[in-house]
Each structure stands twice: as C-alpha cells, then as structure tokens.
Amino acid sequence: MTIKGDYNNNVLYGTEYDDTIDGALGNDVLIGKGGNDTFLVEGGQGPDHYDGGTGNDRILITNVPWYYNFIWLEIASMESVELIDNQSSLAAYIVTNNYLNLNGTELRGINDIRGMAGTQYIKGSRQNDIIKGLDGDDFLEGYAGNDTLYGDGGADEIVGGRGNDALYGGAGADEFVFNTEHGADIIYDFEDGIDKILLPAELGYSFAASGNSTLITAGTTSVLLSGVSASLISADDFGTAPYNIYG
C-alpha cells in the first residue's frame, strides 16, 4: 500500500504488510508497523520522525526534483530503520536536531551526518562515517568503522569507537573518550590545558614522543596527538571516563 501525506504535519501509519510511506512536506510522524516498509524522500522533507516497526525497513531517497543541488535528510528521531539508501545522483546529508542512533542502520550514498544549532547526540553506523556536531555541546560517537568526527564549536564529548578514527574537537573544552580495542586514532587539534583524554579507571596508559607529536598507548588502543609535543603532556591532560565505550 502507498500512503502519502500533504503539506501539513501528518501522522501516517502503515499496515502489517509492505508499505510505501511518503510524508511529503511538513514535519511528519511516520510509523511503518509490520512488513518491510519504504519511507520515501523526494525533496526537502522534515524534520520527520521515523519508526519502521517490525520487518526490514528503509528510507529511500529518489526522484529528486531537477532544481535541487543536494539533499538534506532531516531526521527528528528514528528507530527500527535498517537502511538509508540515497539512489539519487545528488549528495545527501543526514541532519538531526536532537538524538540520532545509526548503530543498526546501513548507510548507502550518504556524504555525512551532522547536527544543527544546539546540543546533539549522534551515534554513527558500522561503516566509515563523517559526523559533524557543529555548534553546541555535542556527544558524537563513531561506533565501528574508520570514522571522521568534528566537534566544531562547544564543549564536545567525542568517541571514535572501534576502527582507526580521525578526531577534531574544534573550539571549546572537548573530551575525547577511549577504551581498549578502539584502534589507532589521531586527534588533529588537541589543545593542552583545555581538552582532555578520558579513559576507564582500570585501563592504564603511557605516552611518549612520536616525532613532533605525542603517542598515547592504552591497552590495544593508540592515540596520536598530532603536532603536540610530549613535553606539554602530563597527567593533568587525562581524566576518568564516566562510562565504558565498547563500540
């Protein structure tokens, strides 16, 4: 069944079968219920709330009007969506203004994931993601994959997760959180005396010079503070993580 909204803020429900749901314009609540559902995106829609329900559900970007130069996929919230698939020829960016967890979602043809003004809580997928917090005090987690994370403005909490990640705190007092088996990460703009490295209390660490940079080793995790002299680093640059990150 095909279910389509209009220019208003719609609440649309699917059936227990395979549905195609198109909220059209407006800030919509789209609920797939049962079946393998497709949430259709053909232009500047959202921010919408997506709930796939049971089944293997997807957000499909396709048939974008000719006058678009790129696509903003604005997601207010999302759960039980297994795939976001950009089948258009345009660059597509996932944008959220709140909480977004992509751990269980496959991304195809997505250029990056980014927040809006204010505080965002964004967890990436199992793939190689680019995540941008922009302004505000954000929590960014790459999860699996070789990710690139940008905190930008604000006091951000940045977790690369598993994989070999590139991390940028940006302006503000940022915290970079690590656990064992988090791979070989690089922080490109660590500010001594402002930013912090957070590790679980039980995880020991050491640091040493690596050229004009500092290499931190903690279990099987290594963190290179690019361009930061080891002579500047001390115990004051470290803290205890308030939780364990295993992703």
C-alpha positions in Angstrom: 0.0 0.0 0.0 1.1 3.6 -0.8 0.4 6.1 1.9 1.1 9.8 1.2 0.8 13.0 3.3 0.4 16.6 2.2 1.8 20.0 3.1 0.7 19.7 6.7 2.3 18.0 9.7 1.0 14.5 9.2 0.9 11.3 11.3 0.9 8.4 8.9 0.6 4.7 9.8 1.5 1.8 7.7 -0.2 -1.7 7.8 1.1 -5.1 8.8 2.2 -5.5 5.1 4.9 -3.9 2.9 4.1 -0.2 2.6 5.5 2.8 0.9 5.0 5.9 3.1 5.6 9.4 1.8 5.2 12.2 4.3 5.7 14.9 1.6 6.3 18.3 3.1 5.8 19.2 6.7 7.2 17.8 10.0 5.7 14.3 10.0 5.4 11.2 12.2 5.8 8.1 10.0 5.1 4.7 11.5 5.6 1.6 9.4 4.2 -1.0 11.8 4.6 -4.5 10.2 6.2 -5.5 6.9 9.2 -4.3 5.0 8.4 -0.7 4.6 9.9 2.1 2.5 9.8 5.7 3.7 10.0 7.8 0.5 12.1 11.0 0.4 11.9 13.0 -2.9 12.9 16.5 -1.8 13.2 18.9 1.2 11.1 17.0 3.8 11.2 17.1 7.5 12.4 17.1 10.1 10.4 13.9 10.4 10.0 11.1 13.0 10.6 7.6 11.6 9.6 4.3 13.2 9.9 1.3 11.0 8.3 -1.2 13.4 8.9 -4.8 12.6 10.4 -6.0 9.4 13.4 -4.7 7.3 12.6 -1.0 6.7 14.4 1.7 4.8 14.4 5.4 4.0 14.7 5.8 0.2 15.9 9.0 -1.4 14.9 9.0 -5.1 13.2 11.0 -7.8 14.6 14.3 -6.5 13.4 17.4 -8.5 15.8 18.7 -11.1 16.3 22.1 -9.3 17.8 20.5 -6.1 21.6 20.7 -5.8 21.8 18.4 -2.8 19.5 16.7 -0.3 19.1 17.3 3.4 17.5 14.3 5.0 16.2 15.9 8.3 15.5 13.3 11.0 13.9 14.4 14.2 14.0 10.9 15.6 14.4 7.4 14.2 14.1 3.8 15.3 13.9 0.4 13.6 15.1 1.6 10.2 17.7 -0.8 8.8 18.8 1.1 5.7 19.1 4.7 4.5 19.6 4.5 0.7 20.4 7.5 -1.5 19.5 6.4 -5.0 19.6 9.9 -6.4 22.5 11.4 -8.2 22.9 14.2 -5.6 25.0 14.4 -2.5 22.9 13.6 0.6 23.4 14.7 4.1 21.7 13.4 7.2 20.8 16.2 9.6 19.4 15.9 13.1 18.3 18.4 15.7 18.2 16.0 18.6 19.2 12.4 19.2 20.1 10.0 16.4 21.5 6.5 16.8 22.6 4.8 13.5 24.3 1.8 15.1 21.8 -0.6 13.5 21.4 1.2 10.2 23.3 0.7 6.9 24.0 3.9 5.0 24.3 4.0 1.2 25.3 7.1 -0.7 25.3 9.4 2.4 28.0 12.0 2.4 28.0 12.9 6.1 25.9 13.1 9.3 25.6 16.5 11.0 23.8 18.3 13.8 22.1 21.6 13.8 22.4 24.5 16.2 22.3 23.4 19.9 23.2 20.1 21.5 23.2 16.9 19.5 23.6 13.3 20.5 24.8 11.4 17.4 26.0 7.8 17.1 27.3 6.6 13.8 26.9 3.4 11.9 29.2 0.3 11.5 30.6 2.0 8.3 33.1 4.7 7.7 31.2 7.8 8.8 31.8 11.5 8.7 30.0 13.1 11.7 29.8 16.9 12.4 28.5 18.3 15.6 28.6 22.0 14.5 27.8 24.4 17.4 26.6 23.3 20.8 27.9 20.8 23.4 27.6 17.6 21.4 28.1 13.9 22.1 29.5 12.2 19.0 30.3 8.5 18.7 31.7 6.9 15.6 30.9 3.4 16.7 32.6 0.9 14.3 34.4 1.8 11.1 37.2 4.3 10.3 35.3 7.5 11.1 36.0 11.2 11.0 34.4 13.2 13.8 34.2 17.0 14.0 33.0 18.5 17.3 33.3 22.1 16.0 32.1 24.8 18.5 31.2 23.9 22.0 32.4 21.6 24.7 32.0 18.3 23.0 32.3 14.6 24.0 33.9 12.6 21.2 34.2 8.9 21.0 35.8 7.4 17.9 34.9 3.8 18.9 36.4 0.8 17.1 38.4 1.4 14.0 41.1 4.0 13.1 39.4 7.3 13.5 40.3 11.0 12.8 39.1 13.3 15.5 38.7 17.1 15.6 37.4 18.8 18.7 37.2 22.3 17.3 36.8 25.3 19.6 35.8 24.7 23.3 36.9 22.3 26.1 36.5 18.9 24.4 36.7 15.4 26.0 38.0 12.5 23.9 36.8 9.2 25.3 38.6 5.9 24.7 38.6 2.2 25.8 40.7 -0.7 24.9 40.4 -2.1 21.3 39.5 1.3 19.9 42.1 1.1 17.2 44.7 3.7 16.2 43.1 7.2 16.4 44.5 10.6 15.6 43.4 13.8 17.3 44.3 16.7 15.0 43.6 19.7 17.2 44.2 18.7 20.8 44.6 21.8 23.0 46.9 21.2 26.0 45.3 22.6 29.2 41.9 22.8 27.6 40.9 19.4 26.1 41.0 16.1 28.0 41.7 12.4 27.2 39.2 10.2 29.2 39.9 6.5 29.9 38.3 3.9 32.1 39.8 3.9 35.6 41.1 0.4 35.3 42.8 1.0 31.9 46.5 2.0 32.3 48.2 4.3 29.8 51.5 5.6 28.8 52.7 8.4 26.4 55.9 9.2 24.6 57.2 11.5 21.8 56.5 10.5 18.2 58.3 13.0 16.1 56.8 16.4 16.9 53.6 14.6 18.2 52.6 12.6 21.2 51.6 8.9 21.1 49.4 7.6 23.9 49.0 3.9 24.4 46.2 2.4 26.4 45.7 -1.4 26.1 45.4 -2.1 22.4 44.3 1.5 21.7 46.7 4.2 20.5 46.0 7.9 20.2 48.3 10.3 18.4 48.1 13.9 19.4 49.1 15.4 16.1 51.6 18.3 16.4 51.5 18.3 20.2 54.9 18.0 21.9 55.2 15.2 24.5 56.9 17.8 26.8 53.5 19.5 27.1 51.6 16.4 28.2 51.1 15.4 31.8 48.6 13.6 34.0 46.5 16.8 34.0 45.6 16.1 30.4 43.8 12.8 31.4 40.7 12.0 33.2 38.4 9.1 34.1 35.6 8.2 31.7 32.2 8.2 33.4 31.3 5.0 31.4 32.8 2.3 29.3 32.5 2.6 25.5 33.0 -0.7 23.7 31.6 0.1 20.3 
